[in-house]
């Protein structure tokens, strides 16, 4: 029987050394922490920008709704004024103010058919 080392065959020791070298991380821990910190800070800044944009849009929507309500109220007031100007009492007052008189008899012009030669 052949003698065996306690550490195993030679190729096993070499393989374990190669394995240890390839398992090492690409970045050292300092660089990884810096990259992670920059990533977290950029996410936080993106979040702040989004929240700010959302708040601004909310303010703009509130202002536009206020303007819409004012315009609806003005439209309703103008409609009411138009209806009041079209009322019969208002029309009679305008007729008197302009000096118009009522007609007692109406004369209509009647058209007789005329033959046209071709």
KELO-895858 format. One record per atom (N, C-alpha, C, O): residue in one letter; x, y, z. Coordinates in steps of 0.1 Angstrom, whole numbers, plus 5000, padded with zeros to 4 digits. Each point is the difference from the previous one (the first is absolute). Example, Ala and Ser with C-alpha at 12.3 -4.5 7.8 and 13.67 -1.06 7.14 Angstrom:
A513249435078/A499150125000/A500950125000/A501050005007/S498650114986/S500950115000/S499250115008/S500550115001/
END
This chain:
X500849885000/X499250125000/X500950125000/X501050015007/X498550104985/X500950124999/X499750095012/X498950005006/X502150084997/X499950095010/X499150124996/X500250054989/X499049995020/X499250124997/X500350115010/X500349985012/X499850144983/X500150125008/X498750035008/X499049964995/X501250105016/X498850045007/X499150104993/X498850005001/X501950084991/X499350104993/X499349954987/X499350084993/X500949805003/X499449954988/X501050014988/X501150045002/X498549924987/X500950004988/X500450144996/X499450105004/X501649904988/X500650134996/X499050094992/X499850125002/X499549824989/X499150074991/X498850065008/X499550104997/X500249845014/X498950055009/X500450135006/X499250095001/X502149925003/X500550125006/X500150114990/X499650115003/X500849864985/X500150104990/X498650054996/X499850124998/X499249795001/X498750034996/X499450095011/X499350104997/X500949885015/X499550085011/X500650145000/X499350105003/X502049914993/X500650134999/X499450084988/X499750125001/X500049824988/X499450064988/X498650045004/X499650114996/X499749815011/X498650025003/X500050135010/X499150084998/X501849935011/X500050115009/X500250134992/X499550105004/X501449904986/X500350124993/X498850044991/X499750124999/X499549794996/X498950044991/X498750035008/X499150074995/X500949895017/X498850045008/X500050145005/X499050055005/X502250014995/X500250145005/X499150094992/X499849994988/X499550115019/X499150094993/X500850094990/X501250025002/X498150024988/X500650094990/X500350145006/X501150054998/X498050005010/X500250135007/X500549975014/X499549905007/X501350184998/X500349995014/X498950065008/X499150074994/X500849915019/X498950055008/X499850155000/X498950055000/X502250024999/X500050155000/X499350054988/X499150095001/X501249864987/X499450044988/X498649964999/X499150084995/X500649815010/X498649955000/X499150095009/X498950044997/X501650005015/X499350095009/X499850144993/X498950065002/X502149994991/X499950134993/X498949994989/X499150094999/X500949804993/X499149994990/X498649985006/X499050064994/X500849875016/X498749985007/X499550135005/X498850034999/X502150055007/X499650135006/X499650094989/X499050075002/X501749944987/X499650084988/X498649964995/X499250084997/X500649795002/X498749954995/X498950045009/X498950044996/X501349945017/X498950045010/X499850155000/X498850045000/X502250044999/X499850144999/X499350044987/X499150095000/X501249854989/X499350034988/X498549965000/X499250074995/X500649825012/X498649965002/X499250105008/X498950034997/X501850015014/X499350105008/X499850134993/X498950065002/X502049994990/X499850124992/X498949984990/X499250094998/X500849804996/X498949974990/X498650005007/X499050054995/X501049905017/X498750005008/X499650145003/X498950044999/X502150055005/X499750145004/X499550074987/X499150085001/X501549904988/X499650064988/X498549964996/X499250094996/X500549785005/X498749964997/X498950065010/X499050044996/X501349965017/X499150065009/X499850154998/X498950055001/X502250024995/X499950144997/X499150024988/X499150095000/X501149834990/X499250014987/X498649975003/X499150074995/X500649835013/X498649975004/X499350115007/X498950034998/X501850035012/X499550115007/X499750124991/X499050075002/X501949964989/X499850114991/X498849974991/X499250094997/X500649794998/X498849974992/X498850015008/X498950054994/X501149915018/X498850015009/X499650155002/X498850034999/X502250065002/X499750145002/X499450054987/X499150085000/X501549884988/X499550054988/X498549954997/X499250084995/X500649805009/X498649954999/X499050075008/X498950044996/X501550005016/X499250075010/X499750144994/X498850055000/X502250024994/X499850134994/X499149994988/X499150094998/X501049814994/X499249984988/X498549975004/X499150054993/X500749875017/X498749975005/X499350135005/X498850024998/X502050065009/X499550135005/X499550094988/X499050065001/X501949954989/X499750084988/X498749944993/X499250084995/X500749795004/X498949944994/X498750035007/X499050034994/X501049975020/X498850035008/X499650154997/X498950034999/X502150065001/X499850144997/X499350024986/X499150074998/X501449864992/X499550014987/X498649944999/X499150054993/X500649845014/X498749945000/X499050105007/X498950014995/X501550065015/X499250105007/X499750114990/X498950055000/X502150004993/X499850114991/X499149964988/X499250084996/X500949805000/X499249954989/X498549995005/X499150044993/X500749915019/X498650005006/X499550145001/X498850024997/X502050085007/X499550135002/X499650064986/X499050074999/X501849904991/X499750054986/X498849944995/X499250064993/X500649815009/X498849934996/X498750075006/X499050024993/X501150005020/X498950075007/X499750144994/X498950034999/X502250044998/X499850134995/X499449994986/X499150094996/X501349824996/X499449984986/X498649965001/X499150054992/X500549875018/X498649965001/X499150125005/X498950024995/X501750065014/X499350125004/X499850104989/X498950074999/X502149954992/X499950094989/X499049954990/X499450084992/X500349795007/X499149944990/X498650005006/X499049964993/X500850075019/X498649995006/X499150104994/X500450104994/X498349875006/X499050094993/X500050145006/X499850094993/X500349925020/X499950135006/X501250084996/X499950124997/X501349835002/X501250074995/X499850044986/X500450114996/X499049804995/X499850044986/X499050114999/X500250094992/X498749915016/X499050115000/X500750135004/X499650114994/X501249895016/X500750125005/X500950054988/X500050134998/X500749794996/X500950044989/X499250064988/X500450104994/X498449845003/X499150054990/X499650145003/X500050094992/X499549935020/X499650145004/X501250105000/X499850114996/X501349845009/X501250095000/X500450054986/X500450114998/X499549804992/X500450034987/X498950074992/X500250054989/X498649975017/X498950074993/X499349924990/X499450064991/X500649825010/X499349914990/X498549995004/X499750015012/X499549984978/X498549995002/X499549864995/X500749944991/X498250025014/X499449874996/X499350034987/X499450114998/X500549794994/X499450014987/X498549955002/X499849895005/X499350184989/X498649965002/X499649904989/X499249915003/X501250124985/X499649914989/X501349974992/X500950084997/X499149794999/X501249954992/X499649984986/X498949944997/X501950114993/X499749984986/X501149904995/X501250025003/X498349884990/X501049904995/X500050014985/X499050034994/X502149955000/X500150004985/X499949864996/X500649915004/X498550074986/X499849874995/X500649984986/X500050104992/X500649805006/X500749974988/X499249914991/X499449905004/X500450144983/X499349924991/X501049934991/X501050054997/X498749825000/X500949934993/X500250064985/X499050034994/X502249975002/X500250064986/X500749894992/X500949935005/X498650054983/X500549904991/X501350064993/X500050114995/X501049815005/X501250044993/X500249924988/X499949885000/X500450194989/X500149934987/X501549945000/X500950075004/X499249824990/X501349944998/X500550024986/X501149964997/
END
